Amino acid sequence: MEAITGDENEVGGTSFEVISVQQITDDKMSHESSGMQIVTTDEENPIMEPYVGQEFETEAAAHAFYNAYATRVGFIIRVSKLSRSRRDGSAIGRALVCNKEGYRMPDKREKIVRTRAETRVGCRAMILVRKVNSGKWVITKFVKEHTHALTPGKGRKDCIYDQYPNEHDKIRELSQQLAIERKRAATYKRHLEMVFEHIEQHTESLSRKIQHIVDSVKEMESKERATLR
């Protein structure tokens, strides 16, 4: 029996390595027998380090655990690729990665907006969790090492501020641009309203002229009929 499906039963996400339930169980027993590693950045509230074979009741529980671990260690997680079953479309696999994973694609707006600080540096730290036949979610891959400095003890907001030191300046700049765009949109709106008003007046004038022509034709026809009598 296999805990991970990397074949026709899966769609979306990435191609994951096939690992059997026995292999996961062996890894789990080996980890437990050697003593689980504890993250001790906070001595009062230590948190267990993820390990292959670790089980969770739900995907949300796995996410909450890794998020707590990341907060204690000093990085931010990002929900990444999702794998779904071809049979019923249900979620069967999820990758949770460091938010510095990958590299930022070039932004076409950079010629107009100030270039953003580089926040993605190709970090490979992550966990893969998979749904097994029992219905539980199991960690099938854990990459611990980061390619950047960590900030233990800092909250999520502090980590984000460290990554965007000029964020307040950028927010102010974007707010100014937004105000300019709103004024421009208001000007366009007034112009459109004037155009529609002109069209409406022209339509009314044209309708009156057409009605006048129709009335004149009817009057001429009435006079012709009266003459024939």
C-alpha atoms as one frame of an Amber mdcrd trajectory, in Angstrom:
protein
   0.000   0.000   0.000   1.357   3.420  -0.913   0.848   6.639   1.013   1.806
   8.917  -1.855   0.365   8.911  -5.316   2.537  10.313  -8.039   0.643   8.695
 -10.929  -2.626   9.024 -12.751  -4.565   9.501  -9.507  -3.105  12.954  -9.007
  -3.453  16.245 -10.825  -1.892  19.652 -10.306   0.955  20.612  -8.035   4.365
  19.121  -8.476   5.712  15.640  -9.094   6.360  14.092  -5.670   8.496  11.072
  -4.851   6.548   7.868  -4.126   7.038   6.757  -0.530   5.336   3.734   0.974
   3.526   3.661   4.303   6.149   1.228   5.550   8.926   3.656   4.675   7.135
   6.498   6.459   6.572   4.274   9.498  10.225   3.210   9.548  11.361   6.848
   9.325   8.988   7.809  12.104  10.146   4.974  14.391  13.770   5.792  13.673
  13.165   9.454  14.488  11.301   8.656  17.695  13.864   6.084  18.836  16.701
   8.605  18.423  14.771  11.310  20.295  12.731  14.051  18.658  14.616  17.250
  17.956  13.312  20.274  19.800  13.659  23.860  18.673  14.847  25.795  21.733
  14.859  29.392  20.535  12.266  29.984  23.258  13.140  27.956  26.357   9.746
  28.499  27.944   7.817  27.280  24.881   9.974  24.847  22.903   8.456  23.440
  19.727   9.159  20.156  18.009  11.014  20.201  14.715   9.154  18.639  11.759
  10.194  15.147  10.699   9.285  12.729   7.924   6.442  10.528   9.089   4.892
  13.091  11.430   1.097  12.806  11.298  -1.685  15.383  11.507  -5.428  14.978
  11.568  -5.977  17.606   8.877  -4.073  19.732   6.376  -4.933  22.789   8.469
  -3.278  21.186  11.507  -0.100  20.594   9.507  -0.163  24.210   8.326  -0.650
  25.503  11.882   2.224  23.371  13.180   4.690  24.475  10.475   3.621  28.092
  10.872   4.289  27.933  14.619   7.657  26.293  13.964   8.525  28.988  11.393
   7.566  31.795  13.782   9.778  30.339  16.502  12.726  29.705  14.174  12.434
  33.046  12.442  10.981  32.824   8.943   7.624  33.145   7.173   5.892  30.299
   5.361   3.949  30.429   2.118   1.342  27.941   0.925   2.652  26.534  -2.339
   1.629  23.810  -4.763  -1.483  21.731  -4.224  -2.089  18.237  -5.572  -5.599
  16.915  -6.171  -7.034  13.485  -6.789  -8.102  12.722 -10.343 -10.991  10.668
  -8.991 -12.864  13.284  -6.979 -10.731  16.436  -7.096 -10.055  16.406  -3.360
  -6.764  17.729  -1.984  -4.188  14.978  -1.365  -0.920  16.890  -1.134   0.390
  20.296  -0.213   3.798  21.981  -0.195   4.473  24.574   2.511   7.585  26.587
   1.715   9.684  29.443   3.049   8.446  32.742   1.639  11.940  33.307   0.217
  11.514  30.246  -1.998  12.070  30.747  -5.711  12.935  34.005  -7.422  10.800
  37.048  -8.158   9.871  37.477 -11.807  10.709  40.824 -13.443   7.952  43.389
 -12.889   7.047  45.533 -15.901   5.979  48.306 -13.546   9.499  48.714 -12.171
  10.138  51.458 -14.750   7.370  53.465 -13.134   7.288  52.284  -9.520  10.408
  52.188  -7.362  12.143  48.806  -7.548  11.145  46.525  -4.689  13.680  44.948
  -2.350  14.591  41.419  -3.376  12.708  39.036  -1.075  13.065  35.710  -2.876
  16.506  34.155  -2.824  15.839  30.580  -3.924  15.467  29.158  -0.410  14.546
  25.450  -0.486  13.323  25.048   3.106   9.905  23.384   3.085   7.718  20.464
   4.052   5.505  18.257   1.897   2.396  16.832   3.518   0.353  14.075   1.921
  -3.010  12.547   2.713  -2.719   8.799   3.278  -5.331   6.048   3.191  -6.163
   6.516   6.885  -7.287  10.059   6.115  -4.438  11.634   8.066  -1.833  13.983
   6.640   1.800  12.896   6.848   5.034  14.811   6.321   6.819  13.057   3.454
   9.636  15.555   2.949  11.334  18.085   5.200  14.072  20.482   4.114  15.442
  22.278   7.175  18.271  24.423   5.861  17.648  27.984   4.678  19.799  29.986
   2.279  19.356  33.226   4.214  19.610  34.562   7.734  16.809  33.743  10.168
  15.300  36.070  12.749  14.338  33.927  15.773  11.894  35.476  18.196  10.541
  38.035  15.756   6.863  38.058  14.880   5.524  37.878  11.375   5.111  41.655
  11.132   8.714  42.218  12.206   9.970  39.721   9.610   7.964  41.417   6.893
   9.233  44.854   7.920  12.828  43.576   7.759  12.200  42.377   4.210  10.591
  45.684   3.163  12.561  48.404   5.021  11.168  51.117   2.737   7.610  49.821
   2.787   6.181  52.985   4.341   7.782  55.111   1.642   6.399  52.814  -1.001
   2.915  52.893   0.503   3.029  56.692   0.500   4.218  56.698  -3.115   1.508
  54.275  -4.193  -1.108  56.293  -2.289  -0.064  59.402  -4.188  -0.287  57.537
  -7.471  -3.705  56.227  -6.481  -4.905  59.779  -5.739  -3.671  60.930  -9.161
  -5.427  58.023 -10.881  -8.643  58.773  -9.012  -8.545  62.401 -10.167  -7.899
  61.249 -13.707 -10.780  58.781 -13.496 -13.064  61.540 -12.177 -12.076  63.759
 -15.143 -12.795  60.946 -17.598 -16.139  60.379 -15.905 -17.127  64.040 -16.303
 -16.120  63.963 -19.970 -18.170  60.838 -20.557 -21.165  62.373 -18.805 -20.877
  65.433 -21.072 -20.668  63.216 -24.152 -23.716  61.204 -23.070 -25.616  64.420
 -22.347 -24.757  65.762 -25.804 -25.848  62.471 -27.401 -29.095  62.565 -25.456
 -29.816  66.155 -26.531 -28.977  65.315 -30.129 -31.246  62.275 -29.993 -34.123
  64.334 -28.619 -33.633  66.997 -31.315 -33.528  64.344 -34.033 -36.686  62.743
 -32.664 -38.506  66.075 -32.736 -37.442  66.664 -36.352 -38.560  63.192 -37.402
 -41.883  63.679 -35.667 -42.303  67.044 -37.411 -41.676  65.367 -40.798 -44.157
  62.616 -39.998 -46.790  65.170 -38.959 -46.177  67.194 -42.152 -46.595  64.080
 -44.336 -49.808  63.167 -42.549 -51.113  66.712 -43.030 -50.298  66.641 -46.737
 -52.027  63.289 -47.147 -55.128  64.627 -45.380 -55.243  67.634 -47.702 -54.904
  65.402 -50.801 -57.759  63.186 -49.643 -59.896  66.261 -48.991 -59.182  67.585
 -52.507 -60.135  64.279 -54.141 -63.496  64.369 -52.452
